[in-house]
Amino acid sequence: MILPFEFASIPKIIFGAGKLSELYKIIPLYGNNVLFIIGESSLKKSGTWDKIVENMETLGIDFSHVSVSSEPSPSVIDEYAAQYREKNLDLIISIGGGSVMDSGKALSAMIPKQDSIKNYLEGVGTKKPDGEKIPFIAIPTTSGTGSEATKNAVISQVGKEGFKKSLRHDNYIPNIAIIDPELTLSCPPSITSACGMDAFTQLYGSYVSTKANPMTDALAYSGMKYMKDNLIPACTDAQDDIEVRTALAYGSLISGITLANAGLGIVHGFASSIGGLFDIPHGLVCGTLLAEAVKMNIEKLKEMGEKGKDSLRKHAKIGALLANETGSIDTDMSKYLEILITSLDNWTKTLHLERLGKFGIMEQDIDKIVEKTGLKNNPVNLSSKDIAEILKKRL
């Protein structure tokens, strides 16, 4: 039986190697005054920024740019919004990783406003976003967050009373997303691995989510299918293989679409709580905790007996996918559940994903993290003890 569901809009998607060139046809359609949001160094080191500047000058576009070096904070967004509020911008373009995407999305929404972004953040402010924005184009240079396809911008304030919250409205979905896998070729293994695990976590999380539906299931399964054989090669011996990079870029894009429609589970609950308290990359939190979280979910689903059977079947189906097998899920469920756990453990080791302790997280911090960690749409309810146990395994 198919239960009722809703499916959010997605941007116009332009996907494929070399598709960055489409940007130069699109910009004049919006106007002549453009703000670029880029990463602090990667785009410049690769030479791509020089090419973009050359094309802007050829087109006679009046453009400026700001660089983003970390996950956007309220103060940074407020500062840039004030700086560009009177510039009459026609278009904002983000070219970079997830933080660059979020920054551009937030600025497109906040430049038309006259107050702080904190007033509009979920769980922080009291105002509701109205959807007004400057047109926005998202161009990812990493394969991770899928932010190019979502309606929220994640804003972080790190510290003792820190938070990681979203600015969200249906209209904040980028007008256009250009996904050019060539832009990810210069992404180093450490970033590729964390981002790739983030994307796979989002695909897994949305596939087993309590809000999953047939559309998100089909998309998430497709994304995992393309990522499973390409994540490790992209971080090891096939970093320059455009087909490998294209598979990861597709998986990342799809993860953004599915998370926006099915929600996510415990791993991203951790990413929110830990990200507000400690300065640690979002993708690394997801990647290092995924295997342990999946183990815990499976253990608790087994304890539910028949009530947990449907979700266990989905977990087993992922295991069969990772094993490239088409056996009977019901007959071989235990086998495929074990394959899923073993595969994720192996990925964690092969990709050398850092433990949380390296970033200053200690056992005495666990209670505070657990207190702030939401289960969101996790397939099974976890106790505080269960959540703490997942953390302890990766300290």
C-alpha positions in Angstrom: 0.0 0.0 0.0 1.3 3.4 -0.9 0.6 6.0 1.8 0.0 9.7 1.0 3.1 11.8 0.6 4.4 15.1 -0.6 7.5 15.8 -2.8 9.3 19.1 -2.7 10.3 21.0 -5.8 13.9 20.6 -7.1 16.0 23.2 -9.0 16.5 23.1 -12.7 19.4 20.6 -12.9 22.2 20.8 -15.4 24.4 17.7 -14.9 27.5 16.5 -16.6 31.2 16.9 -17.2 32.0 20.3 -18.7 28.6 21.8 -18.0 30.1 24.7 -16.1 30.2 26.4 -19.5 26.4 26.7 -19.4 26.8 29.3 -16.7 28.0 31.9 -19.1 24.8 31.5 -21.2 22.6 31.7 -18.1 24.1 34.8 -16.3 23.0 37.4 -18.8 19.4 36.1 -18.5 19.3 37.4 -14.9 21.2 40.7 -15.2 24.5 42.3 -15.0 25.2 42.6 -11.3 26.5 39.3 -9.8 27.9 38.2 -6.5 30.0 35.0 -6.4 30.4 33.0 -3.2 33.5 30.8 -3.4 35.8 28.7 -1.2 38.8 30.3 0.4 41.4 28.7 -1.9 40.5 25.5 -3.9 38.7 27.2 -6.8 41.7 29.6 -7.2 44.3 26.9 -6.9 42.7 24.8 -9.6 42.7 27.7 -12.0 38.9 27.6 -12.4 38.3 31.0 -10.8 40.7 32.6 -13.3 38.6 31.2 -16.1 35.4 32.4 -14.6 36.8 35.9 -14.1 38.0 35.9 -17.8 34.5 34.9 -18.9 32.8 37.5 -16.7 35.1 40.2 -18.2 34.4 39.0 -21.7 30.6 39.2 -21.1 30.9 42.6 -19.5 29.4 41.4 -16.2 29.7 43.6 -13.1 30.7 41.1 -10.5 32.3 40.7 -7.1 33.1 37.8 -4.8 33.5 36.8 -1.2 35.3 33.8 0.1 34.0 31.3 2.7 36.5 29.3 4.8 34.2 27.4 7.2 30.5 26.6 7.9 28.6 29.9 7.9 27.8 31.5 11.2 25.1 34.1 11.9 27.7 36.9 12.3 29.3 36.1 8.9 26.0 36.0 7.1 24.9 39.3 8.8 28.1 41.0 7.9 28.0 40.1 4.2 24.3 40.8 3.9 24.8 44.3 5.3 27.7 44.8 2.9 25.7 43.9 -0.2 22.3 45.1 0.8 22.5 48.3 -1.2 24.3 46.8 -4.3 21.1 45.9 -6.2 22.3 42.4 -7.0 20.6 40.5 -9.9 22.1 37.1 -9.1 24.1 35.2 -6.5 26.2 32.2 -7.5 27.9 29.7 -5.1 30.7 27.6 -6.4 32.2 25.4 -3.7 31.5 22.8 -1.0 28.5 22.6 1.3 29.5 25.6 3.4 29.7 27.7 0.2 26.3 26.5 -0.9 24.7 27.3 2.5 26.3 30.7 2.6 25.1 31.6 -0.9 21.6 30.3 -0.1 21.5 32.3 3.2 22.7 35.5 1.6 20.2 35.3 -1.3 17.5 35.2 1.4 19.0 37.7 3.9 20.2 40.5 1.7 16.6 41.6 1.0 15.9 41.7 4.8 16.9 44.3 7.3 17.7 42.2 10.4 19.8 39.2 11.6 19.5 35.7 10.2 19.2 34.5 13.8 15.6 35.8 13.8 14.7 33.3 11.1 16.5 30.2 12.1 14.5 27.1 13.2 14.6 26.7 16.9 16.4 30.0 17.5 14.4 32.9 16.1 10.7 33.8 16.2 10.2 35.0 12.6 9.2 32.9 9.7 11.0 33.3 6.4 8.7 34.7 3.6 10.6 33.2 0.7 11.8 36.5 -0.8 15.3 36.1 -2.2 17.8 37.1 -4.9 17.9 34.5 -7.7 20.5 31.8 -6.7 22.6 29.3 -8.7 24.4 26.5 -6.9 27.5 24.8 -8.4 29.1 22.2 -6.1 32.8 21.4 -6.2 32.5 18.5 -3.7 30.2 15.5 -3.7 28.7 15.5 -0.2 25.9 17.6 1.2 23.5 17.7 -1.8 22.8 21.3 -0.8 22.4 22.3 -4.4 19.0 20.5 -4.3 17.6 21.5 -0.9 15.5 24.3 0.5 17.5 25.0 3.7 20.8 26.6 4.6 22.6 25.2 7.6 24.0 27.9 9.9 26.4 27.1 12.8 27.3 29.0 15.9 30.0 26.9 17.6 30.6 27.1 21.4 29.2 26.1 24.8 25.7 27.3 23.9 26.3 26.7 20.2 23.8 25.4 17.6 23.5 24.2 14.1 20.1 25.2 12.7 18.4 25.7 9.4 17.1 28.7 7.5 14.3 27.1 5.5 11.7 27.9 2.9 10.4 26.2 -0.2 11.5 29.2 -2.3 15.1 28.9 -1.1 15.7 25.9 -3.4 18.3 27.1 -5.9 16.9 28.4 -9.2 19.5 26.4 -11.1 22.0 23.7 -10.0 24.9 23.0 -12.3 26.7 19.8 -11.3 30.0 19.5 -13.2 32.0 16.5 -12.0 35.2 18.0 -13.5 35.1 20.6 -10.6 35.6 17.8 -8.1 38.7 16.3 -9.7 41.0 18.5 -7.6 39.2 17.6 -4.3 41.8 15.8 -2.0 41.1 12.3 -0.6 40.4 13.6 2.9 37.6 15.9 1.8 36.3 13.4 -0.8 36.0 10.7 1.8 34.2 12.8 4.4 31.9 14.3 1.8 31.3 11.0 0.1 30.4 9.4 3.4 28.1 12.3 4.2 26.2 11.7 0.9 26.0 8.0 1.5 24.7 8.6 5.0 22.0 10.9 3.6 21.0 8.2 1.0 20.9 5.5 3.7 19.1 7.8 6.2 16.4 8.8 3.7 16.0 5.2 2.5 15.2 3.8 5.9 13.5 7.0 7.2 10.1 6.8 8.8 9.0 9.4 6.2 10.3 7.4 3.2 8.0 6.9 0.2 8.2 5.0 -3.1 9.8 8.0 -4.9 12.5 8.7 -2.3 13.1 4.9 -2.1 13.8 4.6 -5.8 16.0 7.7 -5.8 18.0 6.8 -2.7 18.6 3.2 -4.0 19.8 4.6 -7.3 22.2 7.0 -5.5 23.6 4.2 -3.4 24.0 2.0 -6.4 26.2 4.6 -8.1 28.2 5.5 -5.0 29.0 2.0 -3.6 31.7 1.0 -6.1 33.1 4.5 -6.6 33.6 6.0 -3.2 36.8 4.1 -2.3 38.4 4.5 -5.8 37.7 8.3 -5.7 39.8 8.5 -2.6 42.5 6.1 -3.6 43.6 5.0 -7.1 41.0 6.6 -9.3 41.0 10.2 -8.1 41.3 11.5 -11.6 38.7 9.2 -13.2 35.9 11.4 -14.4 33.4 8.5 -14.5 34.2 7.7 -10.8 33.7 11.4 -10.0 30.5 11.6 -12.0 29.0 8.7 -10.0 29.8 10.4 -6.7 28.4 13.7 -8.0 25.2 12.0 -9.0 24.9 10.2 -5.6 25.4 13.5 -3.8 22.8 15.3 -5.8 20.3 12.5 -5.2 21.0 12.5 -1.5 20.0 16.2 -1.3 16.7 15.5 -3.1 15.9 12.5 -0.9 16.8 14.1 2.4 14.6 17.1 1.5 11.7 14.7 1.0 12.2 11.9 3.5 14.3 13.4 6.2 17.2 11.8 8.0 18.0 9.9 11.2 20.3 9.6 14.1 23.5 10.3 12.3 22.4 13.8 11.2 21.0 14.3 14.7 24.6 13.9 15.8 25.9 16.2 13.1 23.6 18.9 14.4 24.4 18.6 18.1 28.2 18.0 17.7 28.5 20.6 15.0 27.1 23.3 17.4 29.4 22.4 20.2 32.7 21.6 18.4 34.5 22.8 15.4 34.4 19.6 13.4 33.6 19.1 9.7 30.0 18.0 9.1 30.9 15.2 6.7 33.4 13.7 9.1 30.8 13.5 11.9 28.5 11.6 9.6 31.2 9.4 8.1 32.8 8.3 11.3 29.5 7.5 13.1 27.6 5.9 10.2 28.7 2.3 10.7 28.1 2.3 14.5 24.7 4.0 14.1 23.7 1.4 11.5 24.8 -1.4 13.9 22.7 0.1 16.7 19.6 0.6 14.4 19.8 -3.0 13.3 20.2 -4.3 16.8 17.2 -2.4 18.1 15.1 -3.3 15.1 15.8 -7.0 15.7 14.5 -6.5 19.3 11.2 -5.2 17.9 10.4 -8.6 16.3 7.7 -8.4 13.6 7.4 -4.6 14.0 11.0 -4.1 12.9 10.8 -6.5 10.0 10.0 -4.1 7.2 12.9 -1.8 8.2 15.3 -4.7 8.6 14.3 -5.8 5.1 15.3 -2.4 3.8 18.6 -2.6 5.6 19.2 -6.1 4.2 18.4 -4.8 0.7 21.2 -2.2 1.0 23.5 -5.1 2.1 22.6 -7.1 -1.0 23.2 -4.0 -3.1 26.7 -3.5 -1.6 27.4 -7.2 -2.3 26.2 -7.1 -5.9 23.8 -10.0 -5.1 20.2 -10.6 -5.9 19.4 -13.3 -3.5 16.2 -13.6 -1.5 16.1 -10.8 1.1 13.8 -12.6 3.4 15.7 -15.9 3.2 19.1 -14.4 3.5 18.3 -11.4 5.7 20.9 -12.1 8.4 23.6 -12.6 5.8 22.8 -9.2 4.1 22.6 -7.4 7.3 26.0 -8.6 8.2 27.3 -7.6 4.8 26.0 -4.1 5.3 27.7 -3.7 8.7 31.0 -5.2 7.5 31.0 -3.1 4.4 30.5 0.1 6.4 33.2 -0.9 8.9 35.6 -1.5 6.1 34.8 1.8 4.5 35.5 3.6 7.8 38.9 1.9 8.1 39.9 2.2 4.5 39.0 5.9 4.3 40.9 6.6 7.6 38.0 8.5 9.0 39.1 10.4 12.2 37.7 9.5 15.6 35.8 12.3 17.4 38.4 12.5 20.2 40.8 14.1 17.8 38.6 17.2 17.8 38.5 17.5 21.5 35.4 15.5 22.2 35.8 13.6 25.5 33.7 11.2 27.5 32.5 14.0 29.8 30.9 15.7 26.8 28.7 12.7 25.9 25.8 13.7 28.1 25.5 17.2 26.6 25.7 15.8 23.1 23.1 13.2 23.8 20.8 15.8 25.3 21.0 17.9 22.1 20.8 15.0 19.6 17.4 14.5 17.9 16.3 11.2 16.4 14.5 13.0 13.6 13.2 10.3 11.3 15.3 7.4 12.5 13.8 4.0 11.7 13.8 3.0 15.4 13.6 4.8 18.7 16.9 4.9 20.5 17.3 5.6 24.2 19.9 8.0 25.6 22.0 5.0 26.5 21.9 3.8 23.0 22.9 7.2 21.6 25.7 7.5 24.1 27.0 4.0 23.1 27.3 5.0 19.5 29.4 8.0 20.4 31.7 6.1 22.8 32.6 3.6 20.0 34.1 6.5 17.9 35.8 8.7 20.6 
